[in-house]
Amino acid sequence: MKTKHVCKALFLSFSLIFLINCSPEDGEMGPPGPQGEQGPVGPAGVDGQDGADGADGADGTDGETGTANVIYSDWLDSPIVDNDNNIMAPTANGSYDVPSLDAAIVEEGVVLVYGRTTTNNFVFALPFIGSSGVSYYFRYEENDLNIRLAKIDGSNIGTPLFDQYRYILIPGGTQASNGTGGITGKTADLDLNNMSYEEILEHFNIPE
Protein backbone atom coordinates (compact mmCIF):
# COMPACT_ATOMS: atom_id res chain seq x y z
CA MET A 1 0.00 0.00 0.00
CA LYS A 2 2.81 2.37 0.84
CA THR A 3 4.40 1.76 -2.53
CA LYS A 4 1.13 2.70 -4.27
CA HIS A 5 0.93 6.05 -2.49
CA VAL A 6 4.54 6.87 -3.38
CA CYS A 7 3.96 6.01 -7.02
CA LYS A 8 0.79 8.09 -7.12
CA ALA A 9 2.62 11.12 -5.71
CA LEU A 10 5.42 10.78 -8.21
CA PHE A 11 2.90 10.56 -11.05
CA LEU A 12 1.19 13.71 -10.01
CA SER A 13 4.51 15.57 -9.73
CA PHE A 14 5.59 14.52 -13.19
CA SER A 15 2.19 15.50 -14.63
CA LEU A 16 2.44 19.00 -13.09
CA ILE A 17 5.95 19.54 -14.48
CA PHE A 18 4.79 18.41 -17.89
CA LEU A 19 1.86 20.80 -17.88
CA ILE A 20 4.08 23.73 -16.91
CA ASN A 21 6.70 23.02 -19.58
CA CYS A 22 4.16 22.36 -22.26
CA SER A 23 1.84 25.40 -21.62
CA PRO A 24 1.27 27.51 -24.78
CA GLU A 25 3.19 30.80 -25.28
CA ASP A 26 1.42 34.12 -24.40
CA GLY A 27 -0.91 35.39 -27.21
CA GLU A 28 -0.72 38.84 -28.94
CA MET A 29 -2.26 41.87 -27.08
CA GLY A 30 -5.78 42.63 -28.26
CA PRO A 31 -6.97 46.10 -29.41
CA PRO A 32 -7.80 48.64 -26.66
CA GLY A 33 -11.35 48.78 -25.55
CA PRO A 34 -13.60 51.83 -26.13
CA GLN A 35 -12.95 54.96 -24.00
CA GLY A 36 -15.11 55.25 -21.01
CA GLU A 37 -17.46 58.20 -20.37
CA GLN A 38 -15.91 61.40 -18.95
CA GLY A 39 -16.36 61.81 -15.28
CA PRO A 40 -18.17 64.83 -13.75
CA VAL A 41 -16.30 68.19 -13.55
CA GLY A 42 -14.76 68.83 -10.22
CA PRO A 43 -15.71 71.84 -8.08
CA ALA A 44 -14.09 75.21 -8.96
CA GLY A 45 -11.13 76.29 -6.90
CA VAL A 46 -11.27 79.26 -4.56
CA ASP A 47 -10.17 82.62 -6.16
CA GLY A 48 -6.87 83.94 -4.90
CA GLN A 49 -6.58 87.35 -3.26
CA ASP A 50 -6.12 90.44 -5.53
CA GLY A 51 -2.62 91.83 -5.59
CA ALA A 52 -1.92 95.29 -4.19
CA ASP A 53 -2.34 98.25 -6.61
CA GLY A 54 0.90 99.57 -8.04
CA ALA A 55 2.04 103.12 -7.37
CA ASP A 56 0.82 105.85 -9.80
CA GLY A 57 3.39 106.92 -12.37
CA ALA A 58 4.72 110.45 -12.50
CA ASP A 59 2.68 113.01 -14.46
CA GLY A 60 4.01 113.75 -17.91
CA THR A 61 5.15 117.19 -18.96
CA ASP A 62 2.40 119.41 -20.35
CA GLY A 63 2.65 119.87 -24.10
CA GLU A 64 2.76 123.26 -25.74
CA THR A 65 -0.51 124.95 -26.65
CA GLY A 66 -1.38 124.02 -30.19
CA THR A 67 -2.89 126.05 -33.01
CA ALA A 68 -4.93 123.27 -34.62
CA ASN A 69 -8.25 125.05 -33.98
CA VAL A 70 -7.06 128.65 -34.12
CA ILE A 71 -7.39 130.45 -37.46
CA TYR A 72 -5.32 133.52 -38.24
CA SER A 73 -4.67 135.67 -41.29
CA ASP A 74 -1.56 137.33 -42.64
CA TRP A 75 -1.38 141.11 -42.49
CA LEU A 76 -3.95 142.27 -45.03
CA ASP A 77 -4.12 145.62 -46.76
CA SER A 78 -6.93 147.83 -45.50
CA PRO A 79 -10.28 146.99 -47.11
CA ILE A 80 -11.27 150.67 -47.01
CA VAL A 81 -10.47 151.81 -50.53
CA ASP A 82 -9.50 155.44 -50.99
CA ASN A 83 -7.23 156.33 -53.88
CA ASP A 84 -5.60 159.37 -52.30
CA ASN A 85 -5.65 157.94 -48.73
CA ASN A 86 -7.66 160.90 -47.56
CA ILE A 87 -11.17 160.01 -46.41
CA MET A 88 -13.41 163.03 -46.81
CA ALA A 89 -16.21 161.70 -44.60
CA PRO A 90 -16.83 161.17 -40.87
CA THR A 91 -17.33 157.42 -41.30
CA ALA A 92 -15.96 154.71 -43.57
CA ASN A 93 -15.89 150.90 -43.68
CA GLY A 94 -14.74 147.96 -45.75
CA SER A 95 -15.04 144.18 -45.49
CA TYR A 96 -12.89 141.06 -45.78
CA ASP A 97 -14.37 137.82 -47.09
CA VAL A 98 -13.53 135.27 -44.35
CA PRO A 99 -14.87 131.77 -45.17
CA SER A 100 -13.47 130.40 -41.88
CA LEU A 101 -15.70 132.75 -39.90
CA ASP A 102 -18.52 130.22 -39.62
CA ALA A 103 -21.66 130.14 -37.48
CA ALA A 104 -19.93 128.25 -34.65
CA ILE A 105 -17.28 130.94 -34.24
CA VAL A 106 -19.85 133.74 -34.56
CA GLU A 107 -22.01 132.17 -31.84
CA GLU A 108 -19.42 130.72 -29.46
CA GLY A 109 -15.93 131.82 -30.45
CA VAL A 110 -13.68 134.85 -30.11
CA VAL A 111 -12.74 137.17 -32.97
CA LEU A 112 -9.68 139.35 -32.46
CA VAL A 113 -8.61 142.07 -34.91
CA TYR A 114 -5.42 144.13 -34.95
CA GLY A 115 -4.37 147.18 -36.94
CA ARG A 116 -0.79 147.93 -38.01
CA THR A 117 1.00 151.01 -39.27
CA THR A 118 3.43 149.96 -41.98
CA THR A 119 5.69 152.99 -41.42
CA ASN A 120 6.85 151.81 -38.00
CA ASN A 121 5.06 148.42 -37.55
CA PHE A 122 3.13 149.53 -34.46
CA VAL A 123 0.32 147.07 -33.70
CA PHE A 124 -2.86 147.93 -31.78
CA ALA A 125 -5.88 145.81 -30.92
CA LEU A 126 -9.27 147.01 -32.12
CA PRO A 127 -11.27 148.85 -30.91
CA PHE A 128 -8.79 151.70 -30.84
CA ILE A 129 -9.12 155.50 -30.76
CA GLY A 130 -6.27 157.36 -32.39
CA SER A 131 -4.86 160.72 -31.32
CA SER A 132 -6.73 162.44 -34.16
CA GLY A 133 -10.04 161.29 -32.68
CA VAL A 134 -10.74 158.49 -35.18
CA SER A 135 -12.32 155.35 -33.71
CA TYR A 136 -11.27 152.04 -35.30
CA TYR A 137 -13.50 149.04 -34.59
CA PHE A 138 -15.07 146.06 -36.35
CA ARG A 139 -18.24 144.08 -36.79
CA TYR A 140 -18.61 140.53 -38.07
CA GLU A 141 -21.08 137.93 -39.23
CA GLU A 142 -20.72 134.62 -41.04
CA ASN A 143 -17.98 134.84 -43.70
CA ASP A 144 -17.65 138.61 -43.32
CA LEU A 145 -15.39 140.86 -41.23
CA ASN A 146 -16.16 144.56 -41.52
CA ILE A 147 -13.58 147.19 -40.49
CA ARG A 148 -15.17 150.51 -39.46
CA LEU A 149 -13.81 154.02 -38.91
CA ALA A 150 -15.63 156.95 -37.35
CA LYS A 151 -14.49 160.45 -36.44
CA ILE A 152 -15.74 161.20 -32.94
CA ASP A 153 -16.47 164.89 -33.56
CA GLY A 154 -18.20 164.24 -36.89
CA SER A 155 -15.50 165.83 -39.04
CA ASN A 156 -13.68 164.14 -41.92
CA ILE A 157 -11.46 161.20 -41.07
CA GLY A 158 -8.59 162.26 -43.27
CA THR A 159 -5.62 159.88 -43.46
CA PRO A 160 -6.30 156.63 -41.55
CA LEU A 161 -3.75 155.45 -39.02
CA PHE A 162 -3.73 151.77 -40.02
CA ASP A 163 -2.61 150.49 -43.40
CA GLN A 164 -3.11 146.81 -42.63
CA TYR A 165 -5.27 144.55 -40.46
CA ARG A 166 -5.00 141.02 -39.16
CA TYR A 167 -7.67 138.76 -37.62
CA ILE A 168 -7.43 135.77 -35.27
CA LEU A 169 -10.40 133.40 -34.88
CA ILE A 170 -10.58 131.26 -31.74
CA PRO A 171 -13.43 128.71 -31.72
CA GLY A 172 -15.53 127.66 -28.75
CA GLY A 173 -15.54 128.15 -25.01
CA THR A 174 -17.07 131.61 -24.83
CA GLN A 175 -20.45 133.25 -24.48
CA ALA A 176 -21.89 134.79 -27.64
CA SER A 177 -22.02 138.56 -28.01
CA ASN A 178 -23.88 140.77 -30.49
CA GLY A 179 -20.98 140.55 -32.97
CA THR A 180 -19.44 143.93 -32.24
CA GLY A 181 -15.80 143.37 -31.40
CA GLY A 182 -14.57 145.11 -28.28
CA ILE A 183 -17.78 147.05 -27.61
CA THR A 184 -19.62 144.15 -25.96
CA GLY A 185 -16.73 141.75 -25.59
CA LYS A 186 -17.13 138.03 -25.07
CA THR A 187 -16.28 136.45 -21.75
CA ALA A 188 -14.13 133.36 -21.18
CA ASP A 189 -12.03 131.71 -18.48
CA LEU A 190 -9.05 133.32 -20.16
CA ASP A 191 -9.78 136.96 -20.97
CA LEU A 192 -8.41 136.98 -24.49
CA ASN A 193 -9.72 140.46 -25.21
CA ASN A 194 -7.48 141.91 -22.50
CA MET A 195 -4.33 140.08 -23.57
CA SER A 196 -1.75 141.96 -25.60
CA TYR A 197 -1.01 141.07 -29.20
CA GLU A 198 2.31 139.55 -28.15
CA GLU A 199 0.63 137.48 -25.42
CA ILE A 200 -1.91 136.11 -27.91
CA LEU A 201 0.84 135.12 -30.34
CA GLU A 202 2.81 133.39 -27.60
CA HIS A 203 -0.19 131.65 -26.05
CA PHE A 204 -1.39 130.14 -29.34
CA ASN A 205 2.03 129.72 -31.01
CA ILE A 206 1.05 132.03 -33.86
CA PRO A 207 3.88 133.30 -36.07
CA GLU A 208 4.54 137.05 -36.25
PyMOL commands that set and color helices and strands:
alter all, ss='L'
color gray80, all
select helices_A, chain A and resi 2-21+103-108+192-194+197-204
alter helices_A, ss='H'
color red, helices_A
select strands_A, chain A and resi 71-72+76-77+91-97+110-117+122-125+128-129+134-141+144-151+164-170+180-181
alter strands_A, ss='S'
color yellow, strands_A
deselect
rebuild
show_as cartoon
